[in-house]
Amino acid sequence: MDRDPSIEERREKKAVFEKELEDIVTKYSEFEELKKPLTYIKNGFGYWYTCMLFPGMEPTNNLGEQAMREHVIIRKIIGCFRSENGAANYQYIASLLATCRLQGKNGFERLEKVLRQELCLS
C-alpha cells in the first residue's frame, strides 16, 4: 500500500486476503466455541478489507470511536436521556457539530441556520 498500487492490484490483493479469511473460517468452523466470532466474520464477507480499495482510508474505526467518546462521556454524566426523542435529537445535533468540526466550519452557526429554517424564524 505504501507504493500506491493501481485499483486492479488493490482488488486482486483484497481477493487474496478475503480468500485467506474464508479458509480460516472453514478451518475453524468445527469448533463450537468459535461459532459466534466465525459468524461475525462470515457476515462481513465482501466488506472486509474495503479500505484497500480506497487510498487514504484507515483500516480501523479509530476515528469513529474517537468521535463518539465525548458523547458517551456526556451520556454517562447525565445518566441517560429521558425519552427516545431526546436521545435521537441529541444524536442529530452531535452529528451535525462533529461533521462541521471535521469540515472546519462553525457548527453552532450551522445549527442556528438549520433551526431558523425548520422553525421558520428567518
N, CA, C and O atoms as CSV, one atom per row, in Angstrom:
chain,resi,resn,atom,element,x,y,z
A,1,MET,N,N,0.825,-1.194,0.000
A,1,MET,CA,C,0.000,0.000,0.000
A,1,MET,C,C,0.872,1.262,0.000
A,1,MET,O,O,0.419,2.327,-0.419
A,2,ASP,N,N,2.107,1.144,0.464
A,2,ASP,CA,C,2.986,2.303,0.504
A,2,ASP,C,C,3.302,2.842,-0.885
A,2,ASP,O,O,3.570,4.033,-1.042
A,3,ARG,N,N,3.272,1.975,-1.894
A,3,ARG,CA,C,3.637,2.418,-3.239
A,3,ARG,C,C,2.425,2.835,-4.068
A,3,ARG,O,O,2.568,3.107,-5.260
A,4,ASP,N,N,1.240,2.893,-3.470
A,4,ASP,CA,C,0.011,3.311,-4.131
A,4,ASP,C,C,-0.277,2.496,-5.394
A,4,ASP,O,O,-0.204,3.023,-6.503
A,5,PRO,N,N,-0.606,1.200,-5.225
A,5,PRO,CA,C,-0.874,0.332,-6.371
A,5,PRO,C,C,-2.148,0.737,-7.124
A,5,PRO,O,O,-2.978,1.487,-6.609
A,6,SER,N,N,-2.281,0.235,-8.335
A,6,SER,CA,C,-3.475,0.520,-9.150
A,6,SER,C,C,-4.694,-0.130,-8.504
A,6,SER,O,O,-4.569,-1.006,-7.648
A,7,ILE,N,N,-5.870,0.313,-8.929
A,7,ILE,CA,C,-7.112,-0.243,-8.384
A,7,ILE,C,C,-7.221,-1.730,-8.688
A,7,ILE,O,O,-7.763,-2.490,-7.886
A,8,GLU,N,N,-6.715,-2.147,-9.833
A,8,GLU,CA,C,-6.757,-3.570,-10.198
A,8,GLU,C,C,-5.894,-4.387,-9.236
A,8,GLU,O,O,-6.304,-5.453,-8.778
A,9,GLU,N,N,-4.705,-3.884,-8.937
A,9,GLU,CA,C,-3.829,-4.572,-7.979
A,9,GLU,C,C,-4.479,-4.619,-6.600
A,9,GLU,O,O,-4.380,-5.618,-5.888
A,10,ARG,N,N,-5.137,-3.537,-6.237
A,10,ARG,CA,C,-5.820,-3.474,-4.937
A,10,ARG,C,C,-6.936,-4.517,-4.867
A,10,ARG,O,O,-7.090,-5.203,-3.857
A,11,ARG,N,N,-7.707,-4.631,-5.942
A,11,ARG,CA,C,-8.805,-5.617,-5.982
A,11,ARG,C,C,-8.260,-7.042,-5.881
A,11,ARG,O,O,-8.819,-7.881,-5.175
A,12,GLU,N,N,-7.166,-7.304,-6.593
A,12,GLU,CA,C,-6.564,-8.638,-6.550
A,12,GLU,C,C,-6.074,-8.971,-5.140
A,12,GLU,O,O,-6.306,-10.074,-4.644
A,13,LYS,N,N,-5.407,-8.032,-4.506
A,13,LYS,CA,C,-4.888,-8.273,-3.151
A,13,LYS,C,C,-6.036,-8.456,-2.155
A,13,LYS,O,O,-5.968,-9.303,-1.264
A,14,LYS,N,N,-7.090,-7.651,-2.318
A,14,LYS,CA,C,-8.265,-7.779,-1.450
A,14,LYS,C,C,-8.859,-9.180,-1.597
A,14,LYS,O,O,-9.230,-9.805,-0.603
A,15,ALA,N,N,-8.949,-9.673,-2.832
A,15,ALA,CA,C,-9.499,-11.016,-3.091
A,15,ALA,C,C,-8.632,-12.082,-2.429
A,15,ALA,O,O,-9.161,-13.044,-1.871
A,16,VAL,N,N,-7.306,-11.928,-2.482
A,16,VAL,CA,C,-6.389,-12.883,-1.841
A,16,VAL,C,C,-6.628,-12.899,-0.328
A,16,VAL,O,O,-6.733,-13.965,0.279
A,17,PHE,N,N,-6.713,-11.717,0.268
A,17,PHE,CA,C,-6.932,-11.644,1.721
A,17,PHE,C,C,-8.288,-12.227,2.113
A,17,PHE,O,O,-8.400,-12.927,3.119
A,18,GLU,N,N,-9.316,-11.937,1.315
A,18,GLU,CA,C,-10.646,-12.474,1.619
A,18,GLU,C,C,-10.663,-13.997,1.510
A,18,GLU,O,O,-11.319,-14.670,2.305
A,19,LYS,N,N,-9.943,-14.542,0.527
A,19,LYS,CA,C,-9.848,-16.000,0.372
A,19,LYS,C,C,-9.169,-16.613,1.596
A,19,LYS,O,O,-9.600,-17.650,2.101
A,20,GLU,N,N,-8.109,-15.965,2.064
A,20,GLU,CA,C,-7.422,-16.449,3.265
A,20,GLU,C,C,-8.356,-16.425,4.475
A,20,GLU,O,O,-8.337,-17.336,5.302
A,21,LEU,N,N,-9.166,-15.384,4.568
A,21,LEU,CA,C,-10.115,-15.285,5.672
A,21,LEU,C,C,-11.172,-16.388,5.575
A,21,LEU,O,O,-11.545,-16.977,6.589
A,22,GLU,N,N,-11.647,-16.665,4.384
A,22,GLU,CA,C,-12.610,-17.753,4.181
A,22,GLU,C,C,-11.990,-19.100,4.572
A,22,GLU,O,O,-12.652,-19.942,5.177
A,23,ASP,N,N,-10.716,-19.292,4.222
A,23,ASP,CA,C,-10.019,-20.532,4.588
A,23,ASP,C,C,-9.923,-20.682,6.101
A,23,ASP,O,O,-10.093,-21.779,6.635
A,24,ILE,N,N,-9.653,-19.583,6.784
A,24,ILE,CA,C,-9.574,-19.611,8.250
A,24,ILE,C,C,-10.932,-19.990,8.837
A,24,ILE,O,O,-11.008,-20.819,9.743
A,25,VAL,N,N,-11.998,-19.387,8.323
A,25,VAL,CA,C,-13.351,-19.696,8.819
A,25,VAL,C,C,-13.672,-21.164,8.587
A,25,VAL,O,O,-14.204,-21.831,9.475
A,26,THR,N,N,-13.355,-21.670,7.408
A,26,THR,CA,C,-13.609,-23.075,7.100
A,26,THR,C,C,-12.816,-23.987,8.036
A,26,THR,O,O,-13.351,-24.968,8.553
A,27,LYS,N,N,-11.565,-23.667,8.247
A,27,LYS,CA,C,-10.687,-24.480,9.087
A,27,LYS,C,C,-11.195,-24.586,10.523
A,27,LYS,O,O,-11.119,-25.652,11.134
A,28,TYR,N,N,-11.715,-23.476,11.064
A,28,TYR,CA,C,-12.105,-23.462,12.475
A,28,TYR,C,C,-13.604,-23.605,12.696
A,28,TYR,O,O,-14.064,-23.503,13.833
A,29,SER,N,N,-14.371,-23.835,11.649
A,29,SER,CA,C,-15.827,-23.913,11.796
A,29,SER,C,C,-16.292,-25.123,12.598
A,29,SER,O,O,-17.426,-25.139,13.076
A,30,GLU,N,N,-15.457,-26.118,12.753
A,30,GLU,CA,C,-15.863,-27.310,13.517
A,30,GLU,C,C,-15.811,-27.076,15.032
A,30,GLU,O,O,-16.313,-27.896,15.801
A,31,PHE,N,N,-15.216,-25.979,15.457
A,31,PHE,CA,C,-15.106,-25.695,16.890
A,31,PHE,C,C,-16.318,-24.890,17.349
A,31,PHE,O,O,-16.510,-23.741,16.949
A,32,GLU,N,N,-17.130,-25.517,18.196
A,32,GLU,CA,C,-18.376,-24.911,18.657
A,32,GLU,C,C,-18.127,-23.587,19.391
A,32,GLU,O,O,-18.909,-22.647,19.254
A,33,GLU,N,N,-17.051,-23.512,20.161
A,33,GLU,CA,C,-16.773,-22.295,20.947
A,33,GLU,C,C,-16.389,-21.100,20.063
A,33,GLU,O,O,-16.340,-19.965,20.539
A,34,LEU,N,N,-16.122,-21.354,18.792
A,34,LEU,CA,C,-15.776,-20.271,17.860
A,34,LEU,C,C,-16.937,-19.885,16.952
A,34,LEU,O,O,-16.769,-19.090,16.027
A,35,LYS,N,N,-18.111,-20.447,17.216
A,35,LYS,CA,C,-19.255,-20.208,16.342
A,35,LYS,C,C,-19.615,-18.723,16.253
A,35,LYS,O,O,-19.855,-18.211,15.160
A,36,LYS,N,N,-19.652,-18.038,17.382
A,36,LYS,CA,C,-20.054,-16.637,17.383
A,36,LYS,C,C,-19.057,-15.752,16.623
A,36,LYS,O,O,-19.480,-15.003,15.742
A,37,PRO,N,N,-17.756,-15.804,16.924
A,37,PRO,CA,C,-16.840,-14.948,16.149
A,37,PRO,C,C,-16.770,-15.317,14.667
A,37,PRO,O,O,-16.596,-14.443,13.818
A,38,LEU,N,N,-16.905,-16.601,14.356
A,38,LEU,CA,C,-16.876,-17.011,12.947
A,38,LEU,C,C,-18.115,-16.517,12.200
A,38,LEU,O,O,-18.035,-16.142,11.030
A,39,THR,N,N,-19.250,-16.519,12.878
A,39,THR,CA,C,-20.477,-15.981,12.274
A,39,THR,C,C,-20.301,-14.496,12.000
A,39,THR,O,O,-20.713,-13.995,10.954
A,40,TYR,N,N,-19.688,-13.795,12.947
A,40,TYR,CA,C,-19.417,-12.362,12.771
A,40,TYR,C,C,-18.540,-12.141,11.542
A,40,TYR,O,O,-18.807,-11.255,10.730
A,41,ILE,N,N,-17.515,-12.934,11.415
A,41,ILE,CA,C,-16.609,-12.813,10.264
A,41,ILE,C,C,-17.350,-13.142,8.966
A,41,ILE,O,O,-17.210,-12.431,7.971
A,42,LYS,N,N,-18.144,-14.227,8.980
A,42,LYS,CA,C,-18.892,-14.617,7.775
A,42,LYS,C,C,-19.879,-13.536,7.342
A,42,LYS,O,O,-20.047,-13.284,6.149
A,43,ASN,N,N,-20.529,-12.902,8.313
A,43,ASN,CA,C,-21.487,-11.844,7.989
A,43,ASN,C,C,-20.816,-10.641,7.338
A,43,ASN,O,O,-21.474,-9.849,6.663
A,44,GLY,N,N,-19.508,-10.504,7.539
A,44,GLY,CA,C,-18.778,-9.387,6.948
A,44,GLY,C,C,-18.123,-9.698,5.621
A,44,GLY,O,O,-17.487,-8.828,5.026
A,45,PHE,N,N,-18.270,-10.939,5.139
A,45,PHE,CA,C,-17.646,-11.295,3.854
A,45,PHE,C,C,-18.093,-10.304,2.782
A,45,PHE,O,O,-19.271,-9.961,2.677
A,46,GLY,N,N,-17.133,-9.861,2.003
A,46,GLY,CA,C,-17.400,-8.861,0.973
A,46,GLY,C,C,-17.112,-7.451,1.440
A,46,GLY,O,O,-16.919,-6.545,0.629
A,47,TYR,N,N,-17.083,-7.263,2.776
A,47,TYR,CA,C,-16.841,-5.936,3.331
A,47,TYR,C,C,-15.469,-5.827,3.999
A,47,TYR,O,O,-14.936,-4.729,4.165
A,48,TRP,N,N,-14.906,-6.972,4.379
A,48,TRP,CA,C,-13.577,-6.948,4.994
A,48,TRP,C,C,-12.573,-6.428,3.968
A,48,TRP,O,O,-12.693,-6.705,2.774
A,49,TYR,N,N,-11.617,-5.697,4.428
A,49,TYR,CA,C,-10.518,-5.163,3.596
A,49,TYR,C,C,-10.996,-4.123,2.581
A,49,TYR,O,O,-10.297,-3.856,1.604
A,50,THR,N,N,-12.151,-3.544,2.791
A,50,THR,CA,C,-12.641,-2.498,1.891
A,50,THR,C,C,-11.669,-1.333,1.834
A,50,THR,O,O,-11.549,-0.675,0.801
A,51,CYS,N,N,-10.978,-1.076,2.925
A,51,CYS,CA,C,-10.036,0.048,2.979
A,51,CYS,C,C,-8.952,-0.068,1.915
A,51,CYS,O,O,-8.361,0.937,1.520
A,52,MET,N,N,-8.690,-1.269,1.455
A,52,MET,CA,C,-7.656,-1.453,0.439
A,52,MET,C,C,-8.041,-0.819,-0.897
A,52,MET,O,O,-7.171,-0.491,-1.703
A,53,LEU,N,N,-9.334,-0.647,-1.129
A,53,LEU,CA,C,-9.805,-0.108,-2.405
A,53,LEU,C,C,-9.796,1.415,-2.451
A,53,LEU,O,O,-9.927,2.009,-3.522
A,54,PHE,N,N,-9.642,2.045,-1.288
A,54,PHE,CA,C,-9.729,3.493,-1.212
A,54,PHE,C,C,-8.459,4.067,-0.594
A,54,PHE,O,O,-8.250,3.952,0.614
A,55,PRO,N,N,-7.614,4.678,-1.408
A,55,PRO,CA,C,-6.374,5.254,-0.883
A,55,PRO,C,C,-6.667,6.246,0.248
A,55,PRO,O,O,-7.541,7.105,0.131
A,56,GLY,N,N,-5.924,6.107,1.332
A,56,GLY,CA,C,-6.086,7.014,2.460
A,56,GLY,C,C,-7.100,6.557,3.493
A,56,GLY,O,O,-7.161,7.127,4.583
A,57,MET,N,N,-7.905,5.534,3.176
A,57,MET,CA,C,-8.896,5.054,4.148
A,57,MET,C,C,-8.193,4.237,5.222
A,57,MET,O,O,-7.390,3.354,4.919
A,58,GLU,N,N,-8.499,4.538,6.470
A,58,GLU,CA,C,-7.906,3.817,7.585
A,58,GLU,C,C,-8.527,2.424,7.702
A,58,GLU,O,O,-9.724,2.263,7.461
A,59,PRO,N,N,-7.733,1.421,8.067
A,59,PRO,CA,C,-8.281,0.068,8.220
A,59,PRO,C,C,-8.994,-0.141,9.554
A,59,PRO,O,O,-9.528,-1.223,9.801
A,60,THR,N,N,-9.011,0.861,10.402
A,60,THR,CA,C,-9.666,0.739,11.704
A,60,THR,C,C,-10.802,1.743,11.800
A,60,THR,O,O,-10.974,2.584,10.918
A,61,ASN,N,N,-11.566,1.651,12.861
A,61,ASN,CA,C,-12.631,2.619,13.096
A,61,ASN,C,C,-12.234,3.586,14.211
A,61,ASN,O,O,-13.097,4.125,14.904
A,62,ASN,N,N,-10.935,3.805,14.384
A,62,ASN,CA,C,-10.464,4.673,15.464
A,62,ASN,C,C,-11.062,6.071,15.391
A,62,ASN,O,O,-11.429,6.632,16.424
A,63,LEU,N,N,-11.167,6.648,14.198
A,63,LEU,CA,C,-11.723,7.994,14.079
A,63,LEU,C,C,-13.176,8.014,14.548
A,63,LEU,O,O,-13.599,8.944,15.234
A,64,GLY,N,N,-13.927,6.996,14.180
A,64,GLY,CA,C,-15.313,6.912,14.624
A,64,GLY,C,C,-15.417,6.750,16.129
A,64,GLY,O,O,-16.264,7.370,16.773
A,65,GLU,N,N,-14.556,5.918,16.683
A,65,GLU,CA,C,-14.552,5.710,18.136
A,65,GLU,C,C,-14.197,7.000,18.871
A,65,GLU,O,O,-14.816,7.337,19.881
A,66,GLN,N,N,-13.195,7.719,18.360
A,66,GLN,CA,C,-12.799,8.978,18.988
A,66,GLN,C,C,-13.924,9.998,18.915
A,66,GLN,O,O,-14.148,10.752,19.862
A,67,ALA,N,N,-14.631,10.021,17.793
A,67,ALA,CA,C,-15.735,10.967,17.636
A,67,ALA,C,C,-16.861,10.670,18.622
A,67,ALA,O,O,-17.530,11.590,19.091
A,68,MET,N,N,-17.073,9.407,18.936
A,68,MET,CA,C,-18.152,9.020,19.847
A,68,MET,C,C,-17.790,9.203,21.314
A,68,MET,O,O,-18.670,9.385,22.156
A,69,ARG,N,N,-16.504,9.156,21.621
A,69,ARG,CA,C,-16.058,9.148,23.015
A,69,ARG,C,C,-16.665,10.290,23.821
A,69,ARG,O,O,-17.187,10.069,24.913
A,70,GLU,N,N,-16.600,11.495,23.296
A,70,GLU,CA,C,-17.119,12.671,24.012
A,70,GLU,C,C,-18.594,12.501,24.343
A,70,GLU,O,O,-19.031,12.850,25.439
A,71,HIS,N,N,-19.358,11.969,23.405
A,71,HIS,CA,C,-20.799,11.842,23.590
A,71,HIS,C,C,-21.152,10.718,24.569
A,71,HIS,O,O,-22.144,10.801,25.293
A,72,VAL,N,N,-20.348,9.697,24.580
A,72,VAL,CA,C,-20.565,8.616,25.552
A,72,VAL,C,C,-20.324,9.152,26.961
A,72,VAL,O,O,-21.076,8.840,27.884
A,73,ILE,N,N,-19.289,9.945,27.124
A,73,ILE,CA,C,-18.989,10.531,28.435
A,73,ILE,C,C,-20.132,11.440,28.874
A,73,ILE,O,O,-20.555,11.382,30.028
A,74,ILE,N,N,-20.634,12.274,27.974
A,74,ILE,CA,C,-21.758,13.153,28.309
A,74,ILE,C,C,-22.965,12.331,28.732
A,74,ILE,O,O,-23.622,12.653,29.722
A,75,ARG,N,N,-23.261,11.263,27.983
A,75,ARG,CA,C,-24.399,10.406,28.325
A,75,ARG,C,C,-24.224,9.799,29.714
A,75,ARG,O,O,-25.181,9.705,30.482
A,76,LYS,N,N,-22.996,9.388,30.032
A,76,LYS,CA,C,-22.755,8.783,31.345
A,76,LYS,C,C,-22.858,9.808,32.463
A,76,LYS,O,O,-23.325,9.482,33.555
A,77,ILE,N,N,-22.433,11.035,32.212
A,77,ILE,CA,C,-22.501,12.078,33.229
A,77,ILE,C,C,-23.948,12.416,33.561
A,77,ILE,O,O,-24.312,12.532,34.731
A,78,ILE,N,N,-24.779,12.575,32.516
A,78,ILE,CA,C,-26.163,12.953,32.785
A,78,ILE,C,C,-27.049,11.746,33.078
A,78,ILE,O,O,-28.230,11.906,33.387
A,79,GLY,N,N,-26.499,10.558,32.987
A,79,GLY,CA,C,-27.238,9.356,33.340
A,79,GLY,C,C,-27.866,8.684,32.143
A,79,GLY,O,O,-27.570,7.526,31.846
A,80,CYS,N,N,-28.725,9.397,31.459
A,80,CYS,CA,C,-29.368,8.870,30.262
A,80,CYS,C,C,-30.248,9.969,29.695
A,80,CYS,O,O,-30.307,11.071,30.242
A,81,PHE,N,N,-30.914,9.676,28.624
A,81,PHE,CA,C,-31.871,10.627,28.072
A,81,PHE,C,C,-33.249,10.248,28.586
A,81,PHE,O,O,-33.530,9.076,28.834
A,82,ARG,N,N,-34.087,11.231,28.741
A,82,ARG,CA,C,-35.394,10.992,29.351
A,82,ARG,C,C,-36.407,10.402,28.378
A,82,ARG,O,O,-37.469,9.934,28.789
A,83,SER,N,N,-36.080,10.424,27.095
A,83,SER,CA,C,-37.011,9.851,26.109
A,83,SER,C,C,-36.240,9.409,24.876
A,83,SER,O,O,-35.095,9.809,24.665
A,84,GLU,N,N,-36.883,8.582,24.069
A,84,GLU,CA,C,-36.297,8.164,22.793
A,84,GLU,C,C,-36.079,9.389,21.908
A,84,GLU,O,O,-35.073,9.497,21.208
A,85,ASN,N,N,-37.036,10.303,21.954
A,85,ASN,CA,C,-36.942,11.519,21.157
A,85,ASN,C,C,-35.732,12.364,21.561
A,85,ASN,O,O,-35.026,12.901,20.707
A,86,GLY,N,N,-35.503,12.474,22.857
A,86,GLY,CA,C,-34.370,13.254,23.348
A,86,GLY,C,C,-33.046,12.652,22.897
A,86,GLY,O,O,-32.130,13.379,22.511
A,87,ALA,N,N,-32.945,11.340,22.944
A,87,ALA,CA,C,-31.721,10.660,22.506
A,87,ALA,C,C,-31.505,10.863,21.015
A,87,ALA,O,O,-30.380,11.098,20.573
A,88,ALA,N,N,-32.580,10.772,20.240
A,88,ALA,CA,C,-32.468,10.956,18.792
A,88,ALA,C,C,-32.068,12.392,18.458
A,88,ALA,O,O,-31.211,12.618,17.604
A,89,ASN,N,N,-32.689,13.358,19.132
A,89,ASN,CA,C,-32.354,14.765,18.880
A,89,ASN,C,C,-30.903,15.052,19.228
A,89,ASN,O,O,-30.208,15.750,18.490
A,90,TYR,N,N,-30.447,14.515,20.348
A,90,TYR,CA,C,-29.046,14.720,20.725
A,90,TYR,C,C,-28.128,14.111,19.673
A,90,TYR,O,O,-27.110,14.700,19.310
A,91,GLN,N,N,-28.487,12.947,19.196
A,91,GLN,CA,C,-27.687,12.260,18.169
A,91,GLN,C,C,-27.551,13.127,16.925
A,91,GLN,O,O,-26.455,13.258,16.382
A,92,TYR,N,N,-28.650,13.718,16.468
A,92,TYR,CA,C,-28.608,14.550,15.263
A,92,TYR,C,C,-27.759,15.802,15.473
A,92,TYR,O,O,-26.955,16.169,14.616
A,93,ILE,N,N,-27.946,16.447,16.611
A,93,ILE,CA,C,-27.188,17.668,16.900
A,93,ILE,C,C,-25.703,17.350,17.028
A,93,ILE,O,O,-24.863,18.059,16.475
A,94,ALA,N,N,-25.382,16.290,17.751
A,94,ALA,CA,C,-23.978,15.909,17.935
A,94,ALA,C,C,-23.337,15.549,16.605
A,94,ALA,O,O,-22.176,15.882,16.364
A,95,SER,N,N,-24.083,14.872,15.740
A,95,SER,CA,C,-23.569,14.503,14.426
A,95,SER,C,C,-23.297,15.749,13.586
A,95,SER,O,O,-22.261,15.844,12.928
A,96,LEU,N,N,-24.214,16.688,13.609
A,96,LEU,CA,C,-24.040,17.920,12.859
A,96,LEU,C,C,-22.800,18.679,13.347
A,96,LEU,O,O,-21.997,19.140,12.537
A,97,LEU,N,N,-22.645,18.807,14.663
A,97,LEU,CA,C,-21.497,19.529,15.212
A,97,LEU,C,C,-20.181,18.825,14.889
A,97,LEU,O,O,-19.192,19.482,14.566
A,98,ALA,N,N,-20.163,17.507,14.972
A,98,ALA,CA,C,-18.942,16.752,14.671
A,98,ALA,C,C,-18.573,16.872,13.188
A,98,ALA,O,O,-17.401,17.020,12.845
A,99,THR,N,N,-19.575,16.809,12.322
A,99,THR,CA,C,-19.323,16.947,10.883
A,99,THR,C,C,-18.760,18.323,10.572
A,99,THR,O,O,-17.805,18.448,9.806
A,100,CYS,N,N,-19.344,19.346,11.157
A,100,CYS,CA,C,-18.848,20.711,10.939
A,100,CYS,C,C,-17.414,20.842,11.434
A,100,CYS,O,O,-16.581,21.463,10.776
A,101,ARG,N,N,-17.130,20.263,12.581
A,101,ARG,CA,C,-15.772,20.325,13.130
A,101,ARG,C,C,-14.776,19.692,12.163
A,101,ARG,O,O,-13.698,20.236,11.926
A,102,LEU,N,N,-15.147,18.530,11.602
A,102,LEU,CA,C,-14.265,17.860,10.646
A,102,LEU,C,C,-14.069,18.675,9.370
A,102,LEU,O,O,-13.012,18.607,8.741
A,103,GLN,N,N,-15.082,19.439,8.992
A,103,GLN,CA,C,-15.006,20.249,7.775
A,103,GLN,C,C,-14.425,21.635,8.033
A,103,GLN,O,O,-14.281,22.435,7.109
A,104,GLY,N,N,-14.092,21.916,9.295
A,104,GLY,CA,C,-13.519,23.216,9.624
A,104,GLY,C,C,-14.539,24.346,9.612
A,104,GLY,O,O,-14.179,25.509,9.433
A,105,LYS,N,N,-15.803,24.008,9.801
A,105,LYS,CA,C,-16.869,25.016,9.803
A,105,LYS,C,C,-17.344,25.247,11.233
A,105,LYS,O,O,-17.061,24.452,12.130
A,106,ASN,N,N,-18.062,26.331,11.431
A,106,ASN,CA,C,-18.616,26.643,12.741
A,106,ASN,C,C,-19.941,25.907,12.900
A,106,ASN,O,O,-20.936,26.257,12.265
A,107,GLY,N,N,-19.947,24.898,13.740
A,107,GLY,CA,C,-21.124,24.059,13.917
A,107,GLY,C,C,-22.298,24.793,14.530
A,107,GLY,O,O,-23.450,24.501,14.210
A,108,PHE,N,N,-22.017,25.743,15.407
A,108,PHE,CA,C,-23.109,26.451,16.067
A,108,PHE,C,C,-23.816,27.402,15.091
A,108,PHE,O,O,-25.029,27.596,15.176
A,109,GLU,N,N,-23.051,27.992,14.166
A,109,GLU,CA,C,-23.678,28.820,13.131
A,109,GLU,C,C,-24.559,27.950,12.235
A,109,GLU,O,O,-25.664,28.352,11.869
A,110,ARG,N,N,-24.077,26.774,11.887
A,110,ARG,CA,C,-24.852,25.858,11.045
A,110,ARG,C,C,-26.103,25.393,11.784
A,110,ARG,O,O,-27.184,25.328,11.198
A,111,LEU,N,N,-25.961,25.072,13.058
A,111,LEU,CA,C,-27.097,24.639,13.865
A,111,LEU,C,C,-28.145,25.746,13.940
A,111,LEU,O,O,-29.341,25.487,13.806
A,112,GLU,N,N,-27.692,26.983,14.154
A,112,GLU,CA,C,-28.620,28.120,14.199
A,112,GLU,C,C,-29.370,28.253,12.873
A,112,GLU,O,O,-30.580,28.480,12.858
A,113,LYS,N,N,-28.643,28.110,11.757
A,113,LYS,CA,C,-29.255,28.225,10.435
A,113,LYS,C,C,-30.324,27.150,10.233
A,113,LYS,O,O,-31.417,27.436,9.744
A,114,VAL,N,N,-30.002,25.921,10.611
A,114,VAL,CA,C,-30.946,24.810,10.464
A,114,VAL,C,C,-32.185,25.051,11.330
A,114,VAL,O,O,-33.312,24.858,10.875
A,115,LEU,N,N,-31.973,25.470,12.568
A,115,LEU,CA,C,-33.112,25.705,13.464
A,115,LEU,C,C,-33.987,26.843,12.944
A,115,LEU,O,O,-35.214,26.761,12.991
A,116,ARG,N,N,-33.359,27.893,12.453
A,116,ARG,CA,C,-34.153,29.011,11.902
A,116,ARG,C,C,-34.976,28.543,10.693
A,116,ARG,O,O,-36.139,28.918,10.545
A,117,GLN,N,N,-34.364,27.726,9.836
A,117,GLN,CA,C,-35.091,27.224,8.668
A,117,GLN,C,C,-36.258,26.336,9.095
A,117,GLN,O,O,-37.376,26.478,8.599
A,118,GLU,N,N,-35.980,25.419,10.022
A,118,GLU,CA,C,-37.009,24.458,10.430
A,118,GLU,C,C,-38.125,25.111,11.246
A,118,GLU,O,O,-39.275,24.677,11.196
A,119,LEU,N,N,-37.777,26.158,11.998
A,119,LEU,CA,C,-38.770,26.818,12.842
A,119,LEU,C,C,-39.332,28.080,12.189
A,119,LEU,O,O,-40.118,28.808,12.794
A,120,CYS,N,N,-38.919,28.325,10.951
A,120,CYS,CA,C,-39.392,29.480,10.181
A,120,CYS,C,C,-39.118,30.794,10.909
A,120,CYS,O,O,-39.980,31.670,10.963
A,121,LEU,N,N,-37.918,30.927,11.467
A,121,LEU,CA,C,-37.562,32.135,12.214
A,121,LEU,C,C,-36.726,33.111,11.396
A,121,LEU,O,O,-36.364,34.170,11.910
A,122,SER,N,N,-36.405,32.797,10.145
A,122,SER,CA,C,-35.532,33.680,9.388
A,122,SER,C,C,-36.257,34.888,8.870
A,122,SER,O,O,-35.654,35.733,8.208
